[in-house]
Amino acid sequence: MKATIRRNGLGLSIYISRKDVEEPVVAVENEDMWGGLVLLGKGLLLALPNFPLNTSLPLTIEARKRSIGAEAGGPNSTLR
């Protein structure tokens, strides 16, 4: 799904045009965010593509929706 990542005064948010919703990023798998999972405010989990660390925002990407399981809050959680 198409998603636009933006930086605002409170941190990062992701706008999903198909759902016409913008949610804050509340947890990330990788410190640099790229190539990992991100958890949004209402529990949506997205897999982001790899990009260089210095990629400027806002940026529209193709993100993949993932189901929430062990990777997002289970005992072996990798999200921070």
Backbone as a chain_set.jsonl record, in Angstrom:
{"seq": "MKATIRRNGLGLSIYISRKDVEEPVVAVENEDMWGGLVLLGKGLLLALPNFPLNTSLPLTIEARKRSIGAEAGGPNSTLR", "coords": {"N": [[0.829, -1.171, 0.0], [0.413, 2.284, -0.634], [2.16, 4.679, 1.194], [2.86, 7.615, 3.013], [5.571, 8.937, 4.606], [6.136, 11.182, 7.177], [7.714, 13.846, 8.979], [6.883, 15.41, 11.949], [6.214, 17.857, 14.531], [6.025, 16.178, 16.733], [7.308, 13.85, 16.141], [7.575, 11.023, 13.997], [5.134, 10.332, 11.459], [2.764, 8.396, 9.595], [0.996, 8.558, 6.647], [-1.681, 6.972, 5.147], [-2.933, 6.676, 2.126], [-4.935, 5.127, 0.868], [-6.611, 4.432, 2.961], [-7.126, 6.877, 3.941], [-5.967, 7.946, 6.32], [-3.921, 9.129, 8.976], [-1.347, 8.217, 11.079], [0.602, 8.187, 14.104], [4.006, 7.039, 14.371], [4.76, 4.591, 16.62], [6.495, 2.602, 17.453], [9.549, 1.084, 16.384], [11.338, -1.362, 14.484], [14.008, -1.281, 13.581], [16.55, 0.986, 14.496], [17.151, 2.963, 12.586], [14.885, 2.865, 11.096], [14.404, 2.155, 8.334], [13.831, -0.65, 6.191], [12.657, -2.323, 8.002], [10.164, -3.221, 10.487], [7.4, -1.144, 11.428], [5.319, 0.125, 13.968], [2.159, 1.492, 14.126], [0.042, 4.068, 15.581], [-2.669, 3.057, 15.973], [-2.315, 0.35, 16.035], [-1.604, -0.8, 13.59], [0.677, -2.628, 11.68], [3.491, -2.179, 9.735], [5.702, -3.114, 7.104], [8.619, -1.676, 6.034], [10.425, -0.576, 3.106], [13.955, -0.901, 2.194], [16.025, 1.923, 2.515], [18.509, 4.52, 2.098], [20.181, 5.849, 5.027], [20.189, 8.656, 5.102], [17.909, 9.524, 3.764], [15.593, 11.898, 2.721], [12.631, 13.352, 4.176], [9.29, 14.571, 3.561], [8.296, 11.325, 2.27], [6.973, 9.167, -0.137], [6.172, 5.809, -0.137], [6.092, 2.256, -0.903], [4.552, 0.313, 1.252], [4.211, -2.672, 3.213], [1.569, -4.368, 4.69], [1.552, -6.054, 7.764], [0.673, -8.784, 9.893], [-0.074, -8.586, 13.368], [1.84, -10.221, 15.653], [4.098, -12.319, 17.253], [6.2, -10.616, 16.596], [5.456, -8.081, 17.363], [5.189, -7.217, 20.216], [5.149, -9.59, 21.592], [6.869, -12.055, 23.651], [9.377, -12.195, 22.457], [9.759, -9.793, 21.197], [10.874, -7.462, 18.743], [10.455, -4.845, 18.319], [10.919, -1.404, 19.179]], "CA": [[0.0, 0.0, 0.0], [1.146, 3.554, -0.668], [2.206, 5.357, 2.482], [3.749, 8.769, 3.047], [6.199, 9.122, 5.91], [6.388, 12.602, 7.426], [8.217, 14.22, 10.303], [6.179, 16.571, 12.474], [6.755, 18.304, 15.808], [5.979, 15.115, 17.734], [8.062, 12.687, 15.674], [7.206, 10.537, 12.668], [3.786, 9.836, 11.223], [2.581, 7.784, 8.284], [-0.312, 8.771, 6.033], [-2.047, 5.905, 4.221], [-3.936, 7.308, 1.271], [-6.053, 4.213, 0.601], [-7.506, 4.469, 4.113], [-7.25, 8.279, 4.302], [-5.693, 8.023, 7.752], [-2.546, 9.424, 9.356], [-1.092, 7.7, 12.416], [1.986, 8.349, 14.561], [4.846, 5.856, 14.52], [4.956, 4.422, 18.059], [7.611, 1.684, 17.693], [10.285, 0.692, 15.178], [12.205, -2.53, 14.636], [15.381, -0.806, 13.392], [16.754, 2.378, 14.921], [17.095, 3.847, 11.427], [13.545, 2.671, 10.566], [14.334, 1.582, 6.994], [14.033, -2.081, 6.036], [12.142, -3.033, 9.169], [8.754, -3.055, 10.825], [7.003, -0.01, 12.259], [3.991, -0.008, 14.562], [1.468, 2.777, 14.134], [-0.77, 4.361, 16.752], [-3.863, 2.227, 16.16], [-1.976, -1.057, 15.978], [-1.239, -1.277, 12.253], [2.086, -2.967, 11.563], [3.93, -2.055, 8.349], [7.089, -3.41, 6.74], [9.123, -0.614, 5.163], [11.541, -0.978, 2.24], [15.284, -0.378, 2.523], [16.452, 3.202, 1.956], [19.695, 5.032, 2.797], [19.904, 6.546, 6.285], [20.006, 10.095, 4.915], [16.756, 9.777, 2.912], [14.828, 13.03, 3.248], [11.185, 13.212, 4.325], [8.354, 13.455, 3.393], [8.597, 10.351, 1.234], [5.921, 8.186, -0.394], [6.766, 4.493, -0.34], [5.2, 1.102, -0.963], [4.705, -0.425, 2.51], [3.432, -3.916, 3.263], [0.884, -4.599, 5.953], [1.887, -7.312, 8.433], [-0.204, -9.079, 11.023], [0.599, -8.442, 14.649], [2.063, -11.512, 16.299], [5.261, -12.295, 18.149], [7.111, -9.515, 16.285], [4.983, -6.789, 17.878], [4.709, -7.216, 21.581], [5.3, -10.895, 22.21], [8.054, -12.135, 24.504], [10.592, -12.016, 21.655], [9.51, -8.602, 20.389], [12.039, -6.713, 18.269], [10.081, -3.442, 18.166], [11.314, -0.539, 20.299]], "C": [[0.877, 1.239, 0.0], [1.033, 4.231, 0.694], [3.202, 6.502, 2.397], [4.252, 8.956, 4.465], [6.557, 10.592, 6.049], [6.979, 12.777, 8.815], [7.433, 15.454, 10.731], [6.783, 16.921, 13.836], [6.817, 17.227, 16.875], [6.777, 13.878, 17.35], [7.655, 12.314, 14.261], [5.744, 10.126, 12.625], [3.741, 9.262, 9.813], [1.142, 7.994, 7.847], [-0.543, 7.66, 5.02], [-3.213, 6.404, 3.389], [-5.14, 6.416, 1.027], [-7.082, 4.234, 1.724], [-7.811, 5.898, 4.557], [-7.08, 8.47, 5.817], [-4.214, 8.332, 7.964], [-2.37, 9.023, 10.809], [0.359, 7.957, 12.818], [2.707, 7.007, 14.579], [5.146, 5.735, 16.011], [6.094, 3.464, 18.404], [8.242, 1.314, 16.356], [11.152, -0.524, 15.482], [13.673, -2.124, 14.565], [15.475, 0.648, 13.821], [16.637, 3.351, 13.761], [15.779, 3.722, 10.66], [13.503, 1.913, 9.248], [14.624, 0.079, 6.988], [13.532, -2.893, 7.211], [10.655, -2.779, 9.358], [8.558, -1.787, 11.637], [5.581, -0.262, 12.739], [3.376, 1.372, 14.637], [0.516, 2.868, 15.32], [-1.967, 3.466, 16.986], [-3.588, 0.748, 15.922], [-1.643, -1.617, 14.611], [0.266, -1.479, 12.189], [2.461, -2.96, 10.091], [5.389, -2.445, 8.21], [7.53, -2.369, 5.731], [10.27, -1.131, 4.307], [12.862, -0.398, 2.736], [15.528, 0.936, 1.789], [17.706, 3.636, 2.69], [19.291, 5.807, 4.055], [19.59, 8.023, 6.101], [18.846, 10.434, 3.973], [15.917, 10.894, 3.526], [13.33, 12.734, 3.242], [10.524, 14.531, 4.007], [8.721, 12.584, 2.197], [7.429, 9.383, 1.1], [6.582, 6.88, -0.8], [5.675, 3.445, -0.554], [5.484, 0.285, 0.297], [3.821, -1.668, 2.461], [2.851, -4.094, 4.656], [1.281, -5.976, 6.48], [0.9, -7.542, 9.562], [0.6, -8.982, 12.307], [0.643, -9.808, 15.312], [3.222, -11.363, 17.245], [6.157, -11.101, 17.877], [6.673, -8.185, 16.874], [4.373, -6.931, 19.259], [4.784, -8.554, 22.275], [6.587, -10.937, 23.016], [9.366, -11.927, 23.747], [10.495, -10.788, 20.759], [10.805, -7.892, 20.013], [11.714, -5.238, 18.085], [10.458, -2.661, 19.41], [10.425, 0.68, 20.327]], "O": [[1.966, 1.235, 0.575], [-0.053, 4.338, 1.265], [4.261, 6.372, 1.782], [3.471, 9.113, 5.404], [7.192, 11.178, 5.172], [6.767, 11.956, 9.707], [7.327, 16.424, 9.981], [7.779, 16.319, 14.238], [7.585, 17.349, 17.829], [6.908, 12.954, 18.152], [7.417, 13.185, 13.425], [5.187, 9.64, 13.609], [4.562, 9.594, 8.959], [0.199, 7.662, 8.565], [0.288, 7.427, 4.142], [-4.334, 6.539, 3.879], [-6.266, 6.91, 0.985], [-8.278, 4.076, 1.481], [-8.645, 6.117, 5.436], [-7.922, 9.065, 6.49], [-3.359, 7.853, 7.218], [-3.145, 9.434, 11.672], [1.248, 7.948, 11.967], [2.086, 5.963, 14.78], [5.714, 6.649, 16.609], [6.611, 3.5, 19.52], [7.563, 1.239, 15.332], [11.639, -0.69, 16.601], [14.486, -2.562, 15.38], [14.581, 1.445, 13.539], [16.09, 4.443, 13.919], [15.587, 4.418, 9.663], [12.614, 1.081, 9.068], [15.526, -0.401, 7.674], [13.945, -4.038, 7.394], [9.987, -2.201, 8.501], [9.418, -1.397, 12.427], [4.749, -0.796, 12.005], [3.988, 2.31, 15.147], [0.226, 1.869, 15.978], [-2.254, 3.142, 18.139], [-4.507, -0.022, 15.641], [-1.417, -2.821, 14.489], [1.036, -0.609, 12.593], [1.833, -3.646, 9.284], [6.211, -2.15, 9.078], [6.893, -2.195, 4.693], [11.007, -2.023, 4.727], [12.88, 0.486, 3.593], [15.269, 1.046, 0.591], [17.953, 3.17, 3.803], [18.19, 6.352, 4.131], [18.805, 8.586, 6.864], [18.81, 11.539, 3.433], [15.573, 10.844, 4.707], [12.833, 11.969, 2.415], [11.169, 15.566, 4.177], [9.362, 13.034, 1.247], [6.947, 8.841, 2.096], [7.436, 6.845, -1.686], [4.487, 3.726, -0.401], [6.528, -0.359, 0.401], [2.813, -1.703, 1.755], [3.551, -3.984, 5.662], [1.337, -6.945, 5.723], [0.354, -6.59, 10.12], [1.799, -9.26, 12.329], [-0.384, -10.459, 15.503], [3.313, -10.37, 17.968], [6.812, -10.603, 18.793], [7.46, -7.239, 16.882], [3.164, -6.778, 19.431], [4.499, -8.632, 23.47], [7.321, -9.949, 23.058], [10.364, -11.522, 24.344], [11.088, -10.755, 19.68], [11.71, -7.737, 20.833], [12.595, -4.453, 17.732], [10.346, -3.151, 20.534], [10.585, 1.542, 21.191]]}, "num_chains": 1, "name": "protein.A"}
